[in-house]
């Protein structure tokens, strides 16, 4: 038997050490991200041991998070969940097994989206973008509505039908946008800015039908949220179904759960307006009739008081006698009445009445007022 094989043989420890050096010294394996489903989970006193499996179950990798590192993880592994972990490959010599020593873990798939959603929502809420105090009021009777959605979306047809049914005279402006995919956030922002630059619309409806979380994710994009917040026109969102709530819904001035509901909120019903107008007319007519009756009753009361006033009442008789006496006094004091009795009135040329001879001088001109007309005379002699 040849002994050449024994001369080159390695010990188990030597093989393990060699493999360990290959794994742990490889730069690519010192820090790598791995994604998979948590297929087993075991909480140990020294750490958390779990296994990641690929989606088809054809491969697995054992992982460990030491207790000293657990508090640093964004997401703790949960059995059956999709997770994204960051770590380094290490070999466990006693069992000849390699494992991933994990020092970071994040949610992936819907879990990762939910984490991103919550982080962005918290940050924007701290900025005050969702505060009720900054919500803009909707105009009660808008004449022009602008709609931002996809041209081929069912939401666009639903909104048009609803607006026309509620108010046939409404003007609808369409600002098309892509509402799904990587280009959607930029397209939506551009469509909103286009409406604001146009300045004709009084209300803006941002709408899309329902879908998966990934389909609606463009409405959680920070650029879209800020475009809605900066709009000078009030914004109504009608995105998805009632179970969906996006950041666009939170920042909008009014949030409707469907495109149809958004249209109903934007425009009051013509029939409702007509009923409201008729009610106002009725209240106005009733108010005028009430005022007319009140004034008519007041006039009738005054008529009754005048009719019932006694002609021979003591106060009335006393007032009549006093009036006659005053009339007689006025007649007696009337200068014209004195002249009519044969008297004359002598005045100087300056209009001053002559009361005694001492006021006069020879050759002074005087005016004598007679009952009919007046004469001018000259003083030739002053008698005592």
KOLKE-992737 format. One record per residue (C-alpha): x, z, y; residue number from 1. Coordinates in Angstrom, 3 decimals, decimal comma, always signed. Last residue first. Example, Ala and Ser with C-alpha at 12.3 -4.5 7.8 and 13.67 -1.06 7.14 Angstrom:
! residues 2
          x          z          y     i
    +13,670     +7,140     -1,060     2
    +12,300     +7,800     -4,500     1
! end
This chain:
! residues 384
          x          z          y     i
    -93,109    +20,026   +172,619   384
    -93,494    +16,373   +173,265   383
    -90,693    +13,944   +172,482   382
    -90,894    +10,720   +174,479   381
    -90,124     +7,061   +173,836   380
    -89,498     +7,266   +170,080   379
    -89,385     +3,785   +168,525   378
    -91,834     +2,518   +165,882   377
    -91,701     +0,662   +162,506   376
    -94,971     +0,232   +160,626   375
    -96,057     +0,778   +156,965   374
    -98,534     -0,717   +154,416   373
   -101,957     +0,516   +153,295   372
   -102,400     +4,290   +153,284   371
    -99,872     +4,279   +156,154   370
    -96,110     +4,885   +156,032   369
    -94,576     +5,346   +159,498   368
    -90,967     +4,222   +159,857   367
    -88,924     +5,622   +162,711   366
    -86,445     +4,226   +165,272   365
    -84,754     +6,631   +167,653   364
    -85,071     +5,610   +171,358   363
    -85,297     +9,284   +172,337   362
    -84,164    +11,822   +169,729   361
    -85,761    +13,300   +166,631   360
    -85,105    +16,216   +164,233   359
    -86,413    +18,701   +166,831   358
    -89,807    +17,027   +166,625   357
    -90,559    +18,542   +163,217   356
    -91,056    +17,434   +159,552   355
    -89,667    +13,938   +159,595   354
    -89,077    +12,758   +155,991   353
    -85,574    +11,337   +155,330   352
    -85,622     +7,661   +154,292   351
    -82,435     +6,652   +156,175   350
    -84,609     +4,898   +158,799   349
    -86,310     +8,200   +159,494   348
    -89,594     +8,816   +157,805   347
    -93,144     +9,582   +159,029   346
    -95,955     +9,847   +156,447   345
    -99,566     +9,110   +157,434   344
   -102,829    +10,898   +156,679   343
   -106,250     +9,317   +156,387   342
   -107,447    +10,680   +152,940   341
   -105,706     +7,797   +151,148   340
   -102,395     +9,137   +152,416   339
   -102,986    +12,401   +150,563   338
   -103,776    +10,561   +147,274   337
   -100,590     +8,524   +147,627   336
    -98,574    +11,697   +147,854   335
    -99,804    +12,855   +144,351   334
    -99,849    +16,605   +144,332   333
   -103,623    +16,826   +144,052   332
   -103,681    +14,222   +141,241   331
   -101,036    +16,106   +139,279   330
   -102,930    +19,318   +139,708   329
   -106,149    +17,703   +138,489   328
   -104,397    +16,287   +135,372   327
   -102,916    +19,681   +134,608   326
   -106,335    +21,242   +134,767   325
   -107,801    +18,575   +132,420   324
   -105,011    +19,124   +129,853   323
   -105,539    +22,866   +129,905   322
   -109,227    +22,380   +129,170   321
   -108,456    +20,059   +126,187   320
   -105,825    +22,442   +124,753   319
   -108,278    +25,319   +124,901   318
   -110,944    +23,260   +123,154   317
   -108,512    +22,200   +120,356   316
   -107,391    +25,755   +119,772   315
   -110,979    +26,950   +119,605   314
   -112,047    +24,275   +117,090   313
   -114,716    +21,967   +118,361   312
   -113,387    +18,830   +116,575   311
   -112,898    +20,651   +113,251   310
   -109,962    +19,159   +111,043   309
   -111,499    +18,347   +107,643   308
   -110,941    +14,607   +107,946   307
   -107,332    +15,082   +109,044   306
   -106,617    +17,408   +106,110   305
   -108,259    +15,016   +103,659   304
   -106,218    +12,095   +104,945   303
   -103,028    +14,142   +104,595   302
   -103,889    +14,977   +100,963   301
   -104,650    +11,322   +100,243   300
   -101,235    +10,370   +101,622   299
    -99,497    +12,900    +99,362   298
   -101,415    +11,660    +96,320   297
   -100,281     +8,113    +97,083   296
    -96,651     +9,286    +97,440   295
    -96,714    +10,997    +94,037   294
    -98,510     +8,087    +92,388   293
    -95,912     +5,644    +93,743   292
    -93,038     +7,838    +92,538   291
    -94,491     +8,032    +89,008   290
    -95,116     +4,294    +88,971   289
    -91,529     +3,669    +90,089   288
    -90,122     +5,918    +87,339   287
    -92,318     +4,322    +84,671   286
    -91,218     +0,854    +85,799   285
    -87,539     +1,887    +85,627   284
    -87,923     +3,524    +82,190   283
    -89,660     +0,427    +80,816   282
    -86,998     -1,869    +82,225   281
    -84,275     +0,291    +80,678   280
    -86,049     +0,134    +77,301   279
    -86,352     -3,627    +77,569   278
    -82,634     -3,876    +78,286   277
    -81,776     -1,698    +75,263   276
    -83,958     -3,838    +73,025   275
    -82,290     -6,991    +74,335   274
    -78,831     -5,475    +73,855   273
    -79,672     -4,446    +70,281   272
    -80,909     -7,961    +69,520   271
    -77,708     -9,412    +70,990   270
    -75,638     -7,081    +68,790   269
    -72,667     -5,459    +70,509   268
    -69,305     -7,184    +70,093   267
    -65,981     -5,644    +69,085   266
    -67,363     -3,065    +66,641   265
    -69,214     -5,653    +64,563   264
    -66,146     -7,907    +64,547   263
    -63,978     -5,066    +63,248   262
    -66,560     -4,270    +60,566   261
    -66,360     -7,867    +59,335   260
    -62,550     -7,730    +59,213   259
    -62,725     -4,576    +57,071   258
    -61,863     -0,879    +57,456   257
    -62,186     -0,778    +61,237   256
    -59,569     +0,957    +63,382   255
    -59,955     +1,246    +67,145   254
    -57,192     +1,517    +69,767   253
    -54,634     +0,418    +67,185   252
    -51,606     +2,656    +66,509   251
    -52,972     +4,181    +63,295   250
    -54,400     +0,938    +61,944   249
    -51,072     -0,859    +62,513   248
    -49,402     +1,971    +60,589   247
    -51,499     +0,909    +57,618   246
    -54,450     +2,563    +55,926   245
    -56,027     +1,005    +52,819   244
    -58,823     +2,721    +50,861   243
    -61,490     +1,270    +53,125   242
    -60,453     -2,307    +52,436   241
    -57,798     -4,553    +53,862   240
    -57,075     -4,775    +57,590   239
    -59,647     -4,826    +60,373   238
    -57,663     -3,701    +63,389   237
    -59,117     -3,499    +66,891   236
    -56,706     -3,927    +69,818   235
    -57,359     -3,287    +73,514   234
    -55,531     -5,848    +75,705   233
    -52,333     -4,907    +77,561   232
    -50,525     -4,898    +74,209   231
    -47,511     -2,563    +74,104   230
    -48,854     -0,373    +71,284   229
    -49,881     -3,407    +69,239   228
    -46,429     -4,990    +69,643   227
    -44,837     -1,645    +68,758   226
    -46,684     -1,442    +65,438   225
    -45,881     -5,064    +64,598   224
    -42,168     -4,550    +65,213   223
    -42,183     -1,325    +63,186   222
    -43,511     -3,119    +60,105   221
    -46,373     -1,262    +58,446   220
    -48,727     -4,235    +58,920   219
    -46,163     -6,405    +57,082   218
    -46,676     -4,138    +54,062   217
    -50,183     -5,424    +53,364   216
    -49,191     -7,688    +50,475   215
    -46,738     -5,103    +49,095   214
    -49,489     -2,491    +48,929   213
    -51,706     -4,900    +47,026   212
    -54,498     -6,754    +48,746   211
    -57,448     -6,512    +51,113   210
    -58,424     -9,068    +53,737   209
    -56,572     -9,476    +57,017   208
    -57,376     -8,794    +60,658   207
    -55,990     -8,142    +64,138   206
    -58,900     -8,312    +66,611   205
    -58,005     -8,532    +70,307   204
    -60,481     -7,591    +73,053   203
    -60,913     -8,853    +76,644   202
    -59,388    -12,259    +75,946   201
    -58,433    -14,576    +78,805   200
    -54,956    -13,190    +79,556   199
    -53,053    -16,089    +77,841   198
    -49,837    -14,042    +77,928   197
    -51,545    -11,214    +76,045   196
    -52,892    -13,561    +73,363   195
    -49,485    -15,178    +72,842   194
    -47,827    -11,753    +72,568   193
    -50,205    -10,855    +69,739   192
    -49,475    -14,142    +67,932   191
    -45,697    -13,687    +68,285   190
    -45,877    -10,146    +66,895   189
    -47,942    -11,403    +63,941   188
    -45,485    -14,212    +63,180   187
    -42,451    -11,913    +63,356   186
    -44,091     -9,402    +61,004   185
    -45,337    -12,146    +58,616   184
    -42,054    -13,980    +57,999   183
    -41,133    -11,846    +54,997   182
    -44,492    -12,243    +53,284   181
    -48,144    -11,858    +54,210   180
    -50,167    -12,152    +57,424   179
    -48,862    -15,450    +58,815   178
    -50,389    -15,862    +62,241   177
    -52,998    -17,957    +64,051   176
    -54,225    -17,059    +67,553   175
    -57,923    -17,992    +67,641   174
    -60,057    -17,589    +70,758   173
    -63,746    -16,725    +70,333   172
    -66,253    -17,098    +73,193   171
    -69,460    -15,089    +72,738   170
    -72,772    -16,809    +73,504   169
    -74,162    -16,577    +69,961   168
    -73,885    -12,746    +70,013   167
    -74,341    -10,808    +66,779   166
    -74,641    -13,809    +64,472   165
    -71,831    -15,654    +66,254   164
    -69,472    -12,668    +66,029   163
    -70,263    -12,040    +62,339   162
    -69,807    -15,656    +61,300   161
    -66,493    -15,978    +63,138   160
    -65,178    -12,693    +61,712   159
    -66,027    -13,584    +58,121   158
    -64,418    -17,023    +58,461   157
    -61,183    -15,558    +59,824   156
    -61,129    -12,833    +57,155   155
    -61,352    -15,455    +54,399   154
    -57,817    -16,405    +55,373   153
    -56,846    -20,058    +55,810   152
    -56,049    -19,799    +59,521   151
    -54,228    -16,506    +58,987   150
    -55,111    -13,667    +61,363   149
    -55,120    -12,816    +65,070   148
    -58,565    -13,037    +66,704   147
    -59,254    -13,165    +70,454   146
    -62,645    -12,170    +71,870   145
    -64,130    -13,410    +75,157   144
    -67,356    -12,247    +76,839   143
    -66,974     -8,525    +76,289   142
    -69,963     -6,208    +76,876   141
    -68,900     -2,572    +76,386   140
    -65,179     -3,148    +77,068   139
    -63,167     -1,154    +74,502   138
    -61,398     +1,986    +75,684   137
    -57,586     +2,148    +75,393   136
    -56,087     +4,804    +73,134   135
    -53,323     +6,736    +74,907   134
    -54,919    +10,175    +74,569   133
    -55,605     +9,673    +70,850   132
    -51,888     +9,910    +70,080   131
    -50,593     +7,414    +67,482   130
    -47,631     +6,106    +69,494   129
    -46,615     +9,632    +70,535   128
    -42,884     +9,189    +69,863   127
    -43,119    +11,927    +67,223   126
    -45,826     +9,848    +65,527   125
    -43,419     +6,891    +65,410   124
    -40,834     +8,945    +63,535   123
    -43,317    +10,478    +61,102   122
    -44,913     +7,115    +60,324   121
    -41,500     +5,542    +59,748   120
    -40,518     +8,225    +57,227   119
    -43,913     +8,150    +55,509   118
    -43,939     +4,373    +55,128   117
    -40,361     +4,282    +53,839   116
    -41,216     +6,857    +51,198   115
    -44,411     +5,035    +50,232   114
    -42,494     +1,782    +49,939   113
    -39,971     +3,464    +47,679   112
    -42,733     +4,833    +45,475   111
    -44,474     +1,491    +45,373   110
    -41,305     -0,050    +43,858   109
    -38,352     +2,350    +44,083   108
    -38,032     +6,021    +44,908   107
    -34,605     +7,265    +45,833   106
    -31,865     +9,187    +44,050   105
    -28,424    +10,348    +45,154   104
    -25,600    +12,296    +43,483   103
    -26,004    +11,074    +39,902   102
    -23,333    +11,455    +37,208   101
    -24,028     +8,467    +34,970   100
    -23,258     +8,976    +31,305    99
    -20,727     +7,872    +28,732    98
    -20,731     +9,125    +25,168    97
    -17,865    +10,046    +22,855    96
    -19,685    +13,217    +21,952    95
    -16,925    +15,679    +22,799    94
    -15,299    +13,251    +25,232    93
    -18,200    +12,958    +27,738    92
    -17,303     +9,834    +29,716    91
    -18,222     +9,460    +33,390    90
    -19,812     +6,579    +35,318    89
    -20,415     +7,252    +39,029    88
    -23,627     +7,743    +40,963    87
    -26,507     +6,271    +42,938    86
    -30,036     +6,288    +41,612    85
    -33,122     +4,097    +42,178    84
    -36,282     +5,329    +40,488    83
    -39,367     +3,989    +38,737    82
    -41,456     +6,850    +37,419    81
    -42,364     +7,605    +33,788    80
    -40,988    +11,149    +33,791    79
    -40,131    +12,219    +37,315    78
    -36,643    +12,057    +38,838    77
    -36,307    +13,978    +42,128    76
    -36,480    +11,862    +45,267    75
    -34,401    +12,127    +48,427    74
    -31,668    +13,908    +46,471    73
    -29,354    +16,309    +48,289    72
    -31,038    +19,455    +46,948    71
    -30,220    +18,387    +43,402    70
    -26,439    +18,202    +43,964    69
    -25,333    +21,755    +43,119    68
    -27,755    +21,782    +40,181    67
    -25,910    +18,909    +38,539    66
    -27,787    +15,638    +38,232    65
    -27,228    +13,964    +34,877    64
    -27,848    +10,455    +33,564    63
    -28,004     +8,722    +30,195    62
    -28,283     +4,940    +30,225    61
    -30,805     +2,842    +28,352    60
    -31,146     -0,762    +27,250    59
    -33,747     -2,992    +25,603    58
    -36,804     -1,122    +26,897    57
    -38,198     -4,197    +28,658    56
    -38,290     -2,607    +32,134    55
    -34,839     -1,052    +31,731    54
    -34,504     +2,549    +30,665    53
    -33,065     +5,520    +32,571    52
    -32,508     +8,763    +30,674    51
    -32,641    +12,261    +32,082    50
    -30,629    +15,482    +32,341    49
    -31,245    +17,878    +35,236    48
    -28,639    +20,515    +35,843    47
    -26,773    +23,589    +34,691    46
    -29,750    +25,597    +33,391    45
    -31,209    +22,466    +31,862    44
    -34,289    +20,431    +32,911    43
    -34,803    +17,609    +30,442    42
    -36,311    +14,221    +31,238    41
    -36,829    +11,139    +29,141    40
    -37,946     +7,579    +29,946    39
    -37,236     +7,624    +33,702    38
    -37,691     +3,952    +34,537    37
    -34,813     +1,928    +35,964    36
    -32,596     +1,241    +38,939    35
    -28,835     +1,694    +39,133    34
    -26,705     +1,896    +42,255    33
    -22,925     +2,088    +41,885    32
    -20,010     +4,223    +43,007    31
    -17,043     +4,868    +40,698    30
    -18,116     +2,129    +38,292    29
    -17,040     -0,769    +40,501    28
    -13,700     +0,898    +41,235    27
    -12,855     +1,136    +37,466    26
    -10,814     +4,299    +37,011    25
    -13,622     +6,238    +35,338    24
    -14,464     +3,586    +32,774    23
    -11,044     +2,365    +31,687    22
     -9,602     +5,884    +31,847    21
    -12,400     +7,182    +29,656    20
    -11,900     +4,374    +27,165    19
     -8,226     +5,333    +26,822    18
     -9,040     +9,031    +26,566    17
    -11,610     +8,336    +23,853    16
     -9,158     +6,207    +21,905    15
     -6,482     +8,913    +22,203    14
     -8,870    +11,673    +21,277    13
     -9,903     +9,780    +18,187    12
     -6,284     +9,355    +17,322    11
     -4,645     +5,990    +17,552    10
     -3,263     +3,933    +14,634     9
     -0,116     +1,769    +15,139     8
     +2,148     +3,397    +12,517     7
     -0,741     +4,064    +10,176     6
     -1,523     +0,345    +10,003     5
     +2,047     -0,539     +8,958     4
     +1,895     +1,862     +5,970     3
     +1,365     -0,919     +3,433     2
     +0,000     +0,000     +0,000     1
! end
